[in-house]
Amino acid sequence: MPSRLPHLVAVLVGLALAWPVAAVQFNVAEVERHGAWQSMTLNLGEQRLYRALEGNTYTDAHFSVTFTPGACEAPWLEMRVDLGERQAESRLANRVPADLRVDEQTIHSGQAEFRTERGDSGFYVQFDLPEQPLLLDEMRQGELLRLRLMRGPDDPWFMVFALDGAVEAMARARTACRDQGYRS
């Protein structure tokens, strides 16, 4: 009989990583692993979100691509870093310049919004990139996603996320999002 431990671990990791969507606890379902990435469905009542995320590289951070029914072709990009303690208030902490790059491809410059959510231990970074569709295409073909966030004039913050499995995770999340639109 095959062990259920890998599936249980994937579900528990998915729960831990997928909790915070605007500080509301979503139920996590249909978790599937794709290399360093996972895909899943987030449910709250009738609301559904479909997420692809990389949570392998760091123990306290993940990068996600989230698809919303009605806007499946325009997913949002977010990074979550665990602060280790629940936050007392929701607040916008800062808006900073951000550069994202896949391997040696295009440098995608834009803005990153840093925020916290009351009752959540996460620090969220949501990205606004003019050429996001091109970045997503590059992510589907690349090996590494590099981020540079400028917290101050001489204070860059660098992070790197593996893209092994990103194409499968994003495709599964996008397909589930599109299928949800057909059921509505």
QUIFENVEN-V731042 format. One record per backbone hydrogen bond with DSSP energy under -0.5 kcal/mol. CO is the residue of the C=O (numbers start at 1). NH is the residue of the N-H. Records with the same first field share a line. If there is no record, write none. Layout:
CO->NH / NH
//
This chain:
4->8
5->9
6->10
7->11
8->12
9->13
10->14
11->15
12->16
13->17
14->18
15->19
19->21 / 26
21->24
24->21 / 26
27->43
29->41
32->39
34->37
36->55 / 56
37->34
38->53
39->32
40->51
41->29
42->49
43->27
44->47
47->44
48->69
49->42
50->67
51->40
52->65
53->38 / 55
54->63
60->82
61->58
62->80
63->54
64->78
65->52
66->76
67->50
68->71
71->74
76->66
77->127
78->64
79->125
80->62
81->123
87->119
91->93 / 116
94->114
96->112
97->150
98->110
99->148
100->108
101->103 / 146
102->105
106->102 / 108
107->109
108->100
109->130
110->98
111->128
112->96 / 114
113->126
114->93 / 94
115->124
116->91
117->87 / 120
120->87
121->83
122->117 / 124
123->81
124->115
125->79
126->113
127->129
128->111
129->132
131->134 / 135
132->136
133->137
134->138
135->139
136->140
137->141
138->141 / 142
143->163
144->103 / 146
145->161
146->101
147->159
148->99
149->151 / 157
152->155
155->151
157->149
159->147
161->145
163->165 / 166 / 167
164->36 / 37
165->169
166->170
167->171
168->172
169->173
170->174
171->175
172->176
173->177
174->178
175->179
176->180
177->181
178->182
179->183
180->184
//
